[in-house]
């Protein structure tokens, strides 16, 4: 695929993520995507004629974005843990999660929308697993490093607490998370 076609596909997929966050699954139509992407009508249909394929590809793109963010967090975390110790590293992660709650709100809400859709639509079943794994990866990494490799870490519990706090904020149902709150979640599961 040429680089211009690949670039246009990414523009379309980024528009899908923004629409999922702002309008939900029902708001993702080919017409809305083209408008949000600033492309001529019919552009998204050319690349993704079926909505199912569009949502699956948007999920893959979203997982890649989450993985990229995870890689950056892991590098910072490992460096601080090595230089300043675990407590400083936990505080670093807490600050990053709080910052992420605002800067990556669209990614979070799109992940929630697609995960919910995956639970209801058989054709999207794999999407839920893909996105859950991408979202859990940094938490698993942090807990494994903090716990010195213990295998019995409650990763799902920690992830659920972080997701719940983030969801309340992202939907306007709760205050912005604090670094103390997020750090307390990590420390509580140790």
Secondary structure, 3 states (H helix, E strand, C coil): CCHHHHHHHHHHHHHHHHHHHHHCHHHCCHHHHHHHHCCCCCHHHHHCCCHHHHHHHHHHHHHHHHHHHHHHHHHHHHHHHHHHCHHHHHHHHHHHHHHHHHHCHHHHHHHHHHHHHHHHCHHHHHHHHHHHHHHHHHHHHHHHHHCCCCCCCCHHHHHHHHHHHHHHHHCCCCCCCCHHHHHHHHHHCC
